[in-house]
Amino acid sequence: MLSVPLAEAKNRLSELVLRVEGGEDIAITKRGKPMARLVPVAEPALNRRAEVAEVFKRLRSLSCGMRLEGDLKAIAREGLD
């Protein structure tokens, strides 16, 4: 992780933000002590929803043709034994 003094970070903010966009974490220091971090923002929820939808789609395709016979509670209990 790159460490940058606060005064320098003020002057190089645009450059530092570009580096963070590239996936780098940057520590902002004051008198040699870390005070803050610049980190990439988490992936937007909309992209995560698409990923989750794709996982469920794959699960549905895997379960096609499978039949469970019996009571669901009994099947679950059987798996615990």
N, CA, C and O atoms as a DFTB+ gen file, in Angstrom:
324 C
 N C O
     1  1       0.854      -1.170       0.000
     2  2       0.000       0.000       0.000
     3  2       0.906       1.241       0.000
     4  3       1.852       1.351       0.781
     5  1       0.586       2.137      -0.880
     6  2       1.316       3.396      -0.998
     7  2       0.909       4.323       0.142
     8  3      -0.276       4.446       0.450
     9  1       1.891       4.976       0.770
    10  2       1.621       5.977       1.807
    11  2       2.009       7.349       1.277
    12  3       3.094       7.531       0.724
    13  1       1.102       8.316       1.453
    14  2       1.332       9.667       0.939
    15  2       1.008      10.671       2.044
    16  3      -0.061      10.596       2.651
    17  1       1.923      11.615       2.313
    18  2       1.619      12.660       3.295
    19  2       0.425      13.506       2.845
    20  3       0.207      13.695       1.648
    21  1      -0.333      14.004       3.794
    22  2      -1.546      14.765       3.512
    23  2      -1.299      15.935       2.564
    24  3      -2.049      16.121       1.606
    25  1      -0.266      16.716       2.816
    26  2       0.009      17.887       1.962
    27  2       0.268      17.455       0.519
    28  3      -0.188      18.106      -0.420
    29  1       0.995      16.364       0.351
    30  2       1.274      15.856      -0.992
    31  2       0.002      15.306      -1.637
    32  3      -0.219      15.483      -2.834
    33  1      -0.836      14.635      -0.832
    34  2      -2.085      14.077      -1.351
    35  2      -2.997      15.177      -1.893
    36  3      -3.670      14.980      -2.905
    37  1      -3.024      16.329      -1.228
    38  2      -3.839      17.454      -1.707
    39  2      -3.400      17.873      -3.104
    40  3      -4.231      18.149      -3.969
    41  1      -2.095      17.918      -3.317
    42  2      -1.560      18.348      -4.610
    43  2      -1.680      17.291      -5.705
    44  3      -1.701      17.628      -6.889
    45  1      -1.759      16.017      -5.321
    46  2      -1.771      14.928      -6.305
    47  2      -3.085      14.152      -6.302
    48  3      -3.120      13.007      -6.753
    49  1      -4.162      14.749      -5.803
    50  2      -5.411      14.012      -5.618
    51  2      -5.901      13.339      -6.898
    52  3      -6.291      12.172      -6.863
    53  1      -5.890      14.042      -8.013
    54  2      -6.370      13.450      -9.266
    55  2      -5.571      12.213      -9.632
    56  3      -6.141      11.198     -10.031
    57  1      -4.272      12.290      -9.500
    58  2      -3.403      11.143      -9.805
    59  2      -3.684       9.972      -8.860
    60  3      -3.745       8.817      -9.281
    61  1      -3.853      10.296      -7.575
    62  2      -4.113       9.247      -6.592
    63  2      -5.453       8.559      -6.850
    64  3      -5.572       7.342      -6.704
    65  1      -6.454       9.340      -7.230
    66  2      -7.773       8.757      -7.538
    67  2      -7.667       7.818      -8.737
    68  3      -8.306       6.765      -8.748
    69  1      -6.885       8.172      -9.729
    70  2      -6.675       7.287     -10.884
    71  2      -6.025       5.977     -10.454
    72  3      -6.383       4.908     -10.948
    73  1      -5.079       6.064      -9.541
    74  2      -4.417       4.851      -9.060
    75  2      -5.395       3.970      -8.285
    76  3      -5.360       2.744      -8.388
    77  1      -6.271       4.616      -7.506
    78  2      -7.280       3.868      -6.757
    79  2      -8.255       3.198      -7.722
    80  3      -8.678       2.065      -7.491
    81  1      -8.612       3.892      -8.801
    82  2      -9.483       3.286      -9.823
    83  2      -8.846       2.020     -10.386
    84  3      -9.544       1.080     -10.765
    85  1      -7.538       2.003     -10.436
    86  2      -6.809       0.835     -10.918
    87  2      -6.706      -0.282      -9.893
    88  3      -6.106      -1.321     -10.168
    89  1      -7.286      -0.081      -8.712
    90  2      -7.328      -1.133      -7.708
    91  2      -6.361      -0.955      -6.548
    92  3      -6.326      -1.792      -5.646
    93  1      -5.589       0.098      -6.551
    94  2      -4.595       0.318      -5.501
    95  2      -5.229       0.963      -4.273
    96  3      -6.130       1.792      -4.401
    97  1      -4.761       0.584      -3.077
    98  2      -5.146       1.250      -1.828
    99  2      -4.048       2.250      -1.484
   100  3      -2.865       1.960      -1.665
   101  1      -4.428       3.417      -0.991
   102  2      -3.453       4.455      -0.666
   103  2      -3.737       4.974       0.744
   104  3      -4.866       5.339       1.073
   105  1      -2.690       4.999       1.566
   106  2      -2.814       5.538       2.922
   107  2      -2.413       7.003       2.898
   108  3      -1.404       7.370       2.295
   109  1      -3.209       7.838       3.557
   110  2      -2.900       9.260       3.713
   111  2      -2.346       9.420       5.126
   112  3      -2.991       9.041       6.104
   113  1      -1.151       9.980       5.219
   114  2      -0.509      10.099       6.522
   115  2      -0.419      11.553       6.983
   116  3      -0.409      12.484       6.178
   117  1      -0.356      11.712       8.293
   118  2      -0.158      13.027       8.903
   119  2       0.919      12.843       9.974
   120  3       0.746      12.095      10.936
   121  1       2.019      13.537       9.778
   122  2       3.177      13.396      10.662
   123  2       3.642      11.941      10.748
   124  3       4.054      11.465      11.805
   125  1       3.565      11.247       9.604
   126  2       4.053       9.870       9.525
   127  2       3.083       8.806       9.988
   128  3       3.382       7.617       9.874
   129  1       1.928       9.194      10.509
   130  2       0.942       8.222      10.992
   131  2      -0.218       8.133      10.009
   132  3      -0.722       9.161       9.556
   133  1      -0.651       6.914       9.671
   134  2      -1.800       6.773       8.771
   135  2      -3.051       7.384       9.396
   136  3      -3.384       7.100      10.547
   137  1      -3.747       8.233       8.618
   138  2      -4.951       8.896       9.115
   139  2      -6.189       8.519       8.308
   140  3      -7.304       8.550       8.829
   141  1      -5.997       8.163       7.033
   142  2      -7.132       7.845       6.161
   143  2      -6.629       6.920       5.055
   144  3      -5.426       6.778       4.832
   145  1      -7.589       6.297       4.370
   146  2      -7.247       5.445       3.237
   147  2      -8.126       5.783       2.054
   148  3      -9.315       6.062       2.209
   149  1      -7.542       5.759       0.883
   150  2      -8.296       5.848      -0.372
   151  2      -8.392       4.428      -0.903
   152  3      -7.376       3.776      -1.144
   153  1      -9.616       3.953      -1.082
   154  2      -9.837       2.592      -1.576
   155  2     -10.902       2.629      -2.661
   156  3     -11.732       3.537      -2.678
   157  1     -10.891       1.649      -3.573
   158  2     -11.934       1.617      -4.598
   159  2     -13.308       1.428      -3.969
   160  3     -13.447       0.734      -2.961
   161  1     -14.309       2.041      -4.562
   162  2     -15.686       1.882      -4.113
   163  2     -16.139       0.473      -4.469
   164  3     -15.761      -0.067      -5.509
   165  1     -16.947      -0.113      -3.603
   166  2     -17.473      -1.453      -3.867
   167  2     -18.275      -1.451      -5.158
   168  3     -18.806      -0.429      -5.592
   169  1     -18.342      -2.624      -5.750
   170  2     -19.078      -2.780      -7.002
   171  2     -20.540      -2.373      -6.806
   172  3     -21.131      -2.714      -5.781
   173  1     -21.134      -1.658      -7.754
   174  2     -22.534      -1.253      -7.616
   175  2     -23.464      -2.453      -7.440
   176  3     -23.237      -3.525      -8.002
   177  1     -24.513      -2.247      -6.648
   178  2     -25.462      -3.324      -6.353
   179  2     -26.097      -3.893      -7.615
   180  3     -26.406      -5.084      -7.658
   181  1     -26.295      -3.082      -8.629
   182  2     -26.933      -3.579      -9.854
   183  2     -26.100      -4.677     -10.501
   184  3     -26.654      -5.664     -10.985
   185  1     -24.785      -4.522     -10.517
   186  2     -23.927      -5.558     -11.080
   187  2     -23.991      -6.825     -10.244
   188  3     -23.969      -7.926     -10.795
   189  1     -24.069      -6.694      -8.939
   190  2     -24.166      -7.854      -8.054
   191  2     -25.487      -8.584      -8.279
   192  3     -25.532      -9.813      -8.226
   193  1     -26.557      -7.840      -8.530
   194  2     -27.856      -8.473      -8.788
   195  2     -27.784      -9.349     -10.016
   196  3     -28.349     -10.442     -10.035
   197  1     -27.095      -8.882     -11.045
   198  2     -26.953      -9.671     -12.267
   199  2     -26.185     -10.963     -11.983
   200  3     -26.527     -12.024     -12.506
   201  1     -25.148     -10.867     -11.152
   202  2     -24.377     -12.056     -10.787
   203  2     -25.246     -13.051     -10.021
   204  3     -25.215     -14.250     -10.298
   205  1     -26.015     -12.556      -9.065
   206  2     -26.885     -13.425      -8.268
   207  2     -27.934     -14.078      -9.162
   208  3     -28.215     -15.269      -9.024
   209  1     -28.510     -13.309     -10.072
   210  2     -29.505     -13.857     -10.996
   211  2     -28.896     -14.978     -11.835
   212  3     -29.550     -15.990     -12.088
   213  1     -27.653     -14.802     -12.266
   214  2     -26.979     -15.830     -13.062
   215  2     -26.752     -17.102     -12.242
   216  3     -26.897     -18.206     -12.767
   217  1     -26.404     -16.961     -10.980
   218  2     -26.216     -18.125     -10.110
   219  2     -27.521     -18.896      -9.962
   220  3     -27.529     -20.124     -10.047
   221  1     -28.622     -18.186      -9.742
   222  2     -29.914     -18.864      -9.613
   223  2     -30.315     -19.545     -10.921
   224  3     -30.900     -20.628     -10.908
   225  1     -30.005     -18.921     -12.023
   226  2     -30.298     -19.520     -13.332
   227  2     -29.543     -20.840     -13.476
   228  3     -30.107     -21.838     -13.926
   229  1     -28.265     -20.841     -13.093
   230  2     -27.478     -22.075     -13.176
   231  2     -28.012     -23.138     -12.233
   232  3     -28.067     -24.316     -12.587
   233  1     -28.411     -22.722     -11.022
   234  2     -28.969     -23.681     -10.070
   235  2     -30.249     -24.312     -10.609
   236  3     -30.465     -25.515     -10.460
   237  1     -31.100     -23.490     -11.239
   238  2     -32.329     -24.026     -11.816
   239  2     -32.019     -25.045     -12.905
   240  3     -32.682     -26.078     -12.999
   241  1     -31.013     -24.757     -13.728
   242  2     -30.677     -25.697     -14.804
   243  2     -30.116     -26.995     -14.237
   244  3     -30.322     -28.061     -14.818
   245  1     -29.407     -26.923     -13.107
   246  2     -28.875     -28.134     -12.487
   247  2     -29.968     -28.993     -11.872
   248  3     -29.860     -30.219     -11.842
   249  1     -31.013     -28.351     -11.387
   250  2     -32.064     -29.090     -10.701
   251  2     -33.121     -29.647     -11.649
   252  3     -34.014     -30.369     -11.205
   253  1     -33.046     -29.334     -12.933
   254  2     -34.032     -29.845     -13.891
   255  2     -34.012     -31.368     -13.896
   256  3     -32.958     -31.991     -14.023
   257  1     -35.185     -31.946     -13.757
   258  2     -35.295     -33.396     -13.790
   259  2     -35.090     -34.062     -12.442
   260  3     -35.311     -35.268     -12.326
   261  1     -34.687     -33.342     -11.438
   262  2     -34.495     -33.933     -10.109
   263  2     -35.829     -33.919      -9.370
   264  3     -36.561     -32.930      -9.399
   265  1     -36.121     -34.998      -8.729
   266  2     -37.356     -35.104      -7.952
   267  2     -37.019     -35.551      -6.542
   268  3     -36.270     -36.507      -6.342
   269  1     -37.573     -34.858      -5.579
   270  2     -37.437     -35.277      -4.196
   271  2     -38.729     -35.953      -3.791
   272  3     -39.818     -35.400      -3.946
   273  1     -38.589     -37.150      -3.273
   274  2     -39.783     -37.867      -2.844
   275  2     -39.839     -37.849      -1.329
   276  3     -38.830     -38.058      -0.656
   277  1     -41.008     -37.602      -0.808
   278  2     -41.184     -37.600       0.632
   279  2     -41.368     -36.194       1.168
   280  3     -41.422     -35.208       0.434
   281  1     -41.458     -36.157       2.464
   282  2     -41.668     -34.905       3.185
   283  2     -40.352     -34.133       3.269
   284  3     -39.322     -34.699       3.637
   285  1     -40.381     -32.850       2.932
   286  2     -39.169     -32.040       2.925
   287  2     -38.508     -31.998       4.309
   288  3     -37.282     -32.042       4.415
   289  1     -39.321     -31.911       5.364
   290  2     -38.753     -31.902       6.727
   291  2     -38.049     -33.206       7.028
   292  3     -36.982     -33.209       7.642
   293  1     -38.636     -34.318       6.602
   294  2     -38.014     -35.619       6.840
   295  2     -36.699     -35.731       6.082
   296  3     -35.722     -36.269       6.602
   297  1     -36.674     -35.224       4.857
   298  2     -35.449     -35.254       4.067
   299  2     -34.361     -34.428       4.756
   300  3     -33.203     -34.842       4.821
   301  1     -34.748     -33.254       5.271
   302  2     -33.790     -32.388       5.962
   303  2     -33.266     -33.050       7.213
   304  3     -32.069     -32.984       7.493
   305  1     -34.153     -33.701       7.987
   306  2     -33.722     -34.411       9.202
   307  2     -32.773     -35.536       8.852
   308  3     -31.793     -35.764       9.562
   309  1     -33.050     -36.244       7.767
   310  2     -32.207     -37.354       7.336
   311  2     -30.791     -36.856       7.031
   312  3     -29.808     -37.538       7.320
   313  1     -30.702     -35.672       6.451
   314  2     -29.389     -35.103       6.140
   315  2     -28.611     -34.711       7.377
   316  3     -27.384     -34.621       7.332
   317  1     -29.305     -34.474       8.485
   318  2     -28.635     -34.093       9.734
   319  2     -28.112     -35.292      10.499
   320  3     -27.223     -35.144      11.338
   321  1     -28.631     -36.453      10.236
   322  2     -28.201     -37.666      10.981
   323  2     -26.847     -38.146      10.536
   324  3     -26.344     -39.142      11.055
